[in-house]
Amino acid sequence: MRLRSATLFVALAVVISSCAARVVPAPVITTPSFPDVALPPVPPVMAGTRAAVAHDRAWRFFQTGDLRTAQREVAAALAASPGFYPADALSGYIELARKDAASALSHFDRALERQNGYVSALVGRGRALQTLERDDEAVAAYQAALALDPSLVDLSRQIDVLRFRGAEREIANARLAARSNRLGDARAAYQRAIANSPDSAFLYRELAALERQAGETELALEHLRKSLDLDPLDASSFTAMGEMLEARGDLDGALKAYADALALDSNDALVKRREAIIARQELARLPEQYRAIDTAPQITRAQLAALIGIRLTRQLESFPRTEPGVITDIRGNWAERWIVAVTRAGIMEPLPNHTFQPGSVVRRADLAPIAGRLIIRLSPPQQVVTWQGARTSFTDLSPGHLAYPAAATAVASGVMTRTADGAFQPSALVTGADAIAMIERIGRLSGTPGPSVRSR
């Protein structure tokens, strides 16, 4: 009996010795396999327990890349203490290392169920969600961790990356929806992109373009102003703002926006738009009789004087001044100052009875000598001689007619025209469009076109 007991004791000792021999010593970490993963911390109340020892061993095996042994040690920690949440968090990191983000997420969630606000699990949860492309949730997890531990500065950069990635995705969705004319979907996607990247000026520009397309001018202008707050050097936003303000009749606002755009980027087309607005403003200040010239079926001498005085201002100022004498019928007339200007320049003349007759209609025979005087004053002398000697023929105006010399010069220069059958039509009434066309041609002849104040 004693022999049998001794044999059993020896056998048991051998078994115990064999089991002890199979305990693998925890490795010494020289170069961590996962340097961005810190040991999930053990709270003081759990320190020194069998679970804590197994947890430390698990992390050491994990950092040497031995994931299988690491997982066995984690299981040992949880077997020793089922509520040992640091081991749940480490299990999550082991699953992330195995590229199984969904399984990792369940471990991190379990750790957080056991200890709400456990920073290591929050960081791991964010990584798992990021891998699963659930970026909004990942950002929330990272923000929660950062709020608890502000020293995790790398999380701030990661949050920025995720927000930008989310913004890029929403931008792509917004642009696709806009191209498909799904304006509501596009607007919502842009707003989500802005929420992810609130300091991106171009997002406000694109949303402004969308609102403009939808006819929401006020919203579009609001977004453009926000864009310019973020990027005050963007000429395109100033241009778009100017176009919308111009379209709704805010010419002063449009002028300022165009001026701001031109200060940043020279643009010939924009210069022309700006000049056109200035012309509109100048036109609005002019008398109604002038603004009616464009569509007038016939024009008066007062309208012709105003047209020349306004459209060829600089040219008239360069002409020698003459004294036309007393003109008895222009005082108080709406075109008085322009009548004075053209008569002093010698372009239009008062009648022998010292009247100008501002209300009289103008015929082509009346217009030709006025055009001729402008041609002579504004064209090179040799060119004038050539036109005067061209001997232009008309089917209804002989060379002996009093109106012929001026008509021939005006037609030869291209300032006035003949009909298809060669007629000059000296008695035909001059329309507003005819008079404007003549003034524009004269301006081009001179090489220094005057102000572009049109009558409409």
C-alpha positions in Angstrom: 0.0 0.0 0.0 2.8 2.3 0.9 4.5 1.4 -2.4 1.4 2.2 -4.4 1.0 5.6 -2.7 4.6 6.4 -3.4 4.2 5.5 -7.1 1.1 7.7 -7.4 3.0 10.6 -5.7 5.9 10.2 -8.2 3.5 10.1 -11.1 1.7 13.2 -9.9 5.0 15.0 -9.5 6.0 14.2 -13.0 2.7 15.5 -14.4 3.0 18.7 -12.4 6.6 19.1 -13.5 5.5 18.5 -17.1 2.8 21.1 -16.9 5.1 23.7 -15.4 7.6 23.0 -18.2 4.9 23.9 -20.8 4.4 27.5 -19.4 6.0 29.7 -22.0 7.9 32.7 -20.5 6.5 36.1 -21.5 8.7 37.5 -24.3 10.8 40.6 -24.0 9.6 43.2 -26.5 12.4 44.8 -28.5 10.6 46.0 -31.6 6.8 46.2 -31.2 4.8 44.7 -34.0 2.0 47.2 -33.4 3.7 50.3 -32.0 0.5 52.3 -32.3 -1.3 50.0 -29.8 -0.6 50.7 -26.1 -1.3 48.1 -23.4 -5.0 48.6 -22.4 -4.5 49.9 -18.8 -5.5 47.9 -15.8 -7.4 49.8 -13.1 -5.7 49.8 -9.7 -8.3 47.6 -8.1 -7.5 44.8 -10.6 -3.7 45.2 -10.5 -1.7 42.1 -9.4 -4.5 39.7 -10.1 -4.1 36.5 -12.1 -6.2 38.2 -14.8 -3.8 41.2 -14.9 -0.8 38.9 -15.1 -2.3 37.0 -18.0 -3.3 40.3 -19.7 0.2 41.6 -19.5 1.5 38.3 -21.0 -1.1 38.6 -23.8 0.0 42.0 -24.8 3.7 41.0 -24.9 2.9 38.1 -27.2 0.7 40.4 -29.3 3.6 42.9 -29.7 5.9 40.1 -30.9 3.3 39.1 -33.6 2.3 35.9 -31.9 -1.5 36.5 -32.1 -2.5 32.9 -31.3 -0.7 32.8 -28.0 -1.8 36.3 -27.2 -5.4 35.2 -27.7 -4.9 32.2 -25.4 -3.6 34.5 -22.7 -6.5 36.8 -23.1 -8.8 33.8 -22.7 -6.9 32.9 -19.5 -7.4 36.5 -18.2 -11.1 36.4 -18.8 -11.4 32.9 -17.3 -9.7 34.1 -14.2 -12.0 37.2 -14.1 -14.9 37.3 -16.6 -15.4 41.1 -16.0 -11.8 42.0 -16.8 -12.6 44.5 -19.5 -8.9 45.4 -20.4 -8.7 41.9 -21.9 -11.8 42.5 -24.0 -10.2 45.6 -25.4 -7.0 43.7 -26.1 -9.1 41.0 -27.9 -10.4 43.8 -30.1 -6.9 44.9 -31.1 -5.9 41.3 -31.8 -8.9 41.0 -34.1 -7.9 44.2 -35.9 -4.5 42.8 -36.4 -6.2 39.8 -38.0 -8.1 42.2 -40.3 -11.5 41.2 -38.8 -12.9 44.7 -37.9 -16.4 43.4 -37.3 -15.3 41.0 -34.7 -13.0 43.6 -33.2 -15.9 46.0 -32.9 -17.9 43.5 -30.8 -14.9 43.1 -28.4 -14.5 46.9 -28.0 -18.3 47.2 -27.4 -18.2 44.5 -24.7 -15.4 46.3 -23.0 -17.4 49.6 -23.0 -20.4 47.8 -21.7 -18.4 46.7 -18.8 -16.6 50.0 -18.3 -18.2 53.1 -19.9 -15.6 55.6 -21.0 -12.7 53.2 -21.2 -10.4 55.2 -23.5 -8.5 52.3 -24.9 -11.7 50.6 -26.0 -13.0 53.9 -27.5 -9.9 54.4 -29.6 -10.1 50.8 -30.7 -13.8 51.2 -31.5 -12.9 54.2 -33.6 -10.3 52.2 -35.6 -12.7 49.3 -36.2 -15.4 51.7 -37.4 -12.9 53.5 -39.6 -11.9 50.2 -41.2 -15.6 49.4 -41.8 -16.0 52.9 -43.4 -18.5 54.0 -40.8 -16.6 57.3 -40.6 -19.2 59.4 -38.7 -19.3 56.8 -35.9 -15.6 56.6 -35.9 -15.3 60.3 -35.5 -17.7 60.2 -32.6 -15.6 57.4 -30.9 -12.4 59.4 -31.4 -14.0 62.6 -30.1 -15.2 60.8 -27.0 -11.7 59.4 -26.4 -10.1 62.8 -27.0 -12.5 64.4 -24.5 -11.4 62.0 -21.8 -7.7 62.2 -22.7 -6.6 65.4 -24.5 -3.1 64.1 -24.7 -4.1 61.8 -27.6 -3.3 64.5 -30.2 -3.0 62.0 -33.0 -6.7 61.5 -32.8 -7.3 65.1 -33.8 -5.5 64.6 -37.0 -7.4 61.3 -37.6 -10.6 63.1 -37.0 -9.6 65.7 -39.7 -8.8 62.9 -42.1 -12.1 61.2 -41.6 -14.0 64.4 -41.9 -12.2 65.2 -45.2 -12.9 61.7 -46.5 -16.5 62.1 -45.5 -16.6 65.5 -47.2 -15.1 64.0 -50.4 -17.8 61.3 -50.4 -20.6 63.8 -49.9 -19.2 66.1 -52.5 -19.2 63.3 -55.1 -22.8 62.5 -54.1 -23.8 66.1 -54.3 -22.2 66.6 -57.7 -23.9 63.5 -59.1 -27.3 64.6 -57.7 -26.8 68.1 -59.2 -26.0 66.6 -62.6 -29.2 64.5 -62.3 -31.1 67.7 -61.4 -32.0 66.2 -58.0 -31.4 69.5 -56.3 -32.8 68.5 -52.9 -30.5 65.5 -52.6 -27.6 67.6 -53.9 -28.3 70.4 -51.3 -28.5 67.8 -48.5 -25.2 66.2 -49.6 -23.4 69.6 -49.7 -24.7 70.5 -46.3 -23.3 67.2 -44.9 -20.0 67.8 -46.6 -19.8 71.3 -45.1 -20.6 69.7 -41.7 -17.5 67.5 -42.2 -15.3 70.3 -43.6 -16.7 73.7 -42.4 -13.7 75.6 -43.5 -13.7 74.6 -47.1 -14.6 77.7 -49.2 -15.1 75.7 -52.4 -18.1 73.8 -50.8 -19.9 77.1 -50.2 -19.2 78.1 -53.8 -20.6 74.9 -55.2 -23.6 75.1 -52.9 -24.1 78.7 -54.0 -24.1 77.6 -57.7 -26.7 74.9 -56.8 -29.0 77.5 -55.1 -28.5 79.8 -58.0 -29.6 77.0 -60.4 -32.7 76.5 -58.1 -33.5 80.2 -58.3 -32.7 80.8 -54.6 -30.7 84.0 -55.1 -30.6 85.0 -51.5 -29.3 81.7 -50.3 -26.8 81.6 -53.1 -25.5 85.1 -52.1 -25.4 84.0 -48.5 -23.2 81.0 -49.4 -20.9 83.2 -51.6 -20.4 85.6 -48.7 -19.4 82.7 -46.5 -17.0 81.4 -49.2 -15.4 84.8 -49.4 -15.1 85.1 -45.6 -13.0 81.9 -45.9 -11.2 82.7 -49.1 -11.2 86.5 -49.8 -8.9 86.0 -52.8 -11.3 84.1 -55.0 -12.2 86.2 -58.0 -14.8 83.6 -59.3 -17.0 84.1 -56.2 -16.9 87.9 -56.6 -17.9 87.4 -60.3 -20.8 85.1 -59.5 -22.0 87.5 -56.8 -21.8 90.4 -59.3 -23.8 88.5 -61.8 -26.6 87.7 -59.4 -26.7 91.2 -58.0 -26.8 92.6 -61.6 -29.6 90.2 -62.5 -31.8 91.5 -59.7 -31.1 95.1 -60.4 -28.6 95.9 -57.6 -26.2 97.7 -60.0 -24.2 99.4 -57.2 -23.6 96.0 -55.5 -22.8 94.4 -58.8 -20.2 97.1 -59.7 -18.5 96.6 -56.3 -18.4 92.8 -56.8 -17.0 93.2 -60.3 -14.4 95.7 -59.1 -13.3 93.3 -56.3 -13.0 90.5 -58.9 -11.0 92.6 -61.3 -8.7 93.6 -58.5 -7.8 89.9 -58.1 -7.9 88.8 -61.8 -7.8 90.9 -64.9 -10.6 89.7 -67.3 -11.6 91.5 -70.5 -15.1 90.0 -70.4 -15.6 91.2 -66.9 -14.3 94.7 -67.8 -17.0 94.8 -70.5 -19.7 93.8 -68.1 -18.6 96.4 -65.7 -18.6 99.1 -68.4 -22.1 97.9 -69.5 -23.4 98.5 -65.9 -21.8 101.9 -65.8 -23.5 102.6 -69.1 -26.9 101.4 -67.7 -26.5 103.7 -64.7 -25.6 106.6 -66.9 -28.5 105.8 -69.2 -30.9 105.7 -66.2 -29.9 109.3 -65.3 -30.6 110.5 -68.9 -33.9 112.0 -70.1 -36.6 109.7 -71.3 -36.4 111.3 -74.7 -32.8 110.0 -75.1 -33.7 106.6 -73.8 -36.4 106.3 -76.4 -34.0 106.7 -79.4 -33.2 103.0 -79.8 -36.8 102.1 -80.9 -37.8 105.5 -82.3 -39.2 105.2 -85.9 -37.9 108.7 -86.4 -35.7 111.0 -84.4 -35.7 114.7 -83.8 -32.8 117.2 -84.1 -32.7 117.3 -80.3 -32.3 113.6 -80.1 -29.6 113.5 -82.7 -27.7 116.3 -80.9 -28.0 114.4 -77.6 -26.8 111.2 -79.3 -23.7 112.9 -80.7 -23.1 114.8 -77.5 -23.2 111.7 -75.3 -21.7 109.0 -77.6 -18.9 111.2 -78.9 -18.2 113.3 -75.9 -14.4 113.0 -76.0 -14.2 113.7 -79.7 -16.4 116.8 -79.4 -14.2 118.2 -76.7 -11.2 118.0 -79.0 -12.7 120.0 -81.8 -12.1 123.8 -82.2 -14.9 125.8 -80.6 -17.0 128.1 -82.6 -19.7 130.7 -81.5 -23.0 129.8 -83.1 -24.6 133.0 -81.9 -28.0 133.3 -80.1 -30.2 130.3 -80.5 -33.7 131.3 -79.5 -35.6 128.0 -79.1 -33.5 125.7 -76.9 -33.7 127.3 -73.4 -35.2 124.8 -71.1 -35.2 122.0 -73.7 -34.3 118.6 -72.3 -31.3 118.4 -74.8 -30.1 122.0 -74.4 -26.6 121.2 -73.1 -25.9 118.8 -76.0 -27.4 121.1 -78.6 -25.0 123.8 -77.3 -22.1 121.3 -77.4 -22.7 120.2 -81.0 -23.3 123.7 -82.3 -20.1 125.0 -80.7 -18.2 122.1 -82.2 -19.6 123.0 -85.6 -21.2 119.6 -86.1 -24.8 120.7 -86.2 -25.8 124.3 -87.1 -28.6 126.5 -86.1 -30.9 127.7 -88.9 -30.6 131.2 -90.4 -33.4 132.5 -88.3 -31.4 131.7 -85.1 -33.5 128.7 -84.2 -32.4 125.1 -83.8 -35.9 123.6 -84.2 -35.2 120.8 -81.7 -38.5 119.0 -82.4 -38.0 118.8 -86.2 -37.5 115.3 -87.6 -34.3 114.4 -89.3 -34.1 113.1 -92.8 -31.2 111.3 -94.5 -30.4 114.4 -96.5 -30.1 116.3 -93.2 -28.0 113.6 -91.6 -25.4 113.3 -94.5 -23.7 116.7 -93.9 -23.6 116.1 -90.2 -22.0 112.8 -90.8 -19.6 114.4 -93.3 -18.4 117.0 -90.8 -17.7 114.2 -88.2 -15.8 112.2 -90.9 -13.7 115.1 -91.9 -12.8 115.9 -88.2 -12.1 112.3 -87.1 -10.5 110.6 -90.1 -7.0 110.9 -91.6 -6.9 113.8 -94.2 -5.6 111.5 -97.0 -8.4 109.0 -96.3 -11.0 111.8 -96.4 -9.6 113.0 -99.8 -10.0 109.4 -101.1 -13.6 109.2 -100.0 -14.5 112.6 -101.4 -13.1 111.6 -104.8 -14.8 108.3 -104.9 -17.6 109.6 -107.1 -20.2 107.3 -105.5 -23.3 106.9 -107.7 -26.9 106.9 -106.6 -30.0 106.0 -108.5 -32.0 108.8 -106.9 -29.3 111.5 -106.3 -27.4 113.2 -109.1 -23.9 114.7 -108.7 -25.5 118.1 -109.0 -27.8 117.7 -106.1 -26.9 119.8 -103.0 -26.9 116.8 -100.8 -24.7 114.7 -103.1 -21.2 115.6 -101.9 -22.0 114.9 -98.2 -24.0 111.7 -99.1 -21.2 110.4 -101.4 -18.5 110.9 -98.7 -20.7 109.3 -96.0 -21.4 106.3 -98.2 -17.8 105.9 -99.4 -16.6 105.9 -95.8 -19.1 103.3 -94.8 -20.8 105.6 -92.3 -24.0 105.6 -94.2 -25.3 103.1 -96.7 -27.3 102.8 -99.9 -30.3 100.5 -100.6 -29.8 97.3 -102.5 -30.7 99.1 -105.8 -28.3 101.9 -105.1 -30.7 104.6 -103.8 -29.7 107.0 -101.1 -33.3 108.0 -100.2 -32.6 111.6 -99.2 -36.1 112.3 -98.0 -36.4 109.2 -95.9 -36.8 109.7 -92.1 -33.8 108.6 -90.0 -34.8 106.0 -87.4 -33.1 105.8 -84.0 -31.4 102.6 -85.0 -30.0 104.3 -88.1 -28.6 107.2 -86.1 -27.0 104.9 -83.5 -25.4 102.8 -86.2 -24.0 105.9 -87.9 -22.5 107.1 -84.6 -20.9 103.7 -83.9 -19.3 103.6 -87.3 -17.9 107.1 -86.9 -16.5 106.1 -83.5 -14.7 103.2 -85.1 -13.4 105.4 -87.8 -11.8 107.7 -85.3 -10.2 104.8 -83.4 -11.4 106.3 -80.1 -15.0 105.2 -79.6 -16.9 107.2 -77.1 -18.9 106.1 -74.1 -21.1 103.2 -74.7 -24.2 104.8 -73.3 -27.0 103.2 -75.3 -30.5 104.3 -75.3 -31.8 101.0 -74.1 
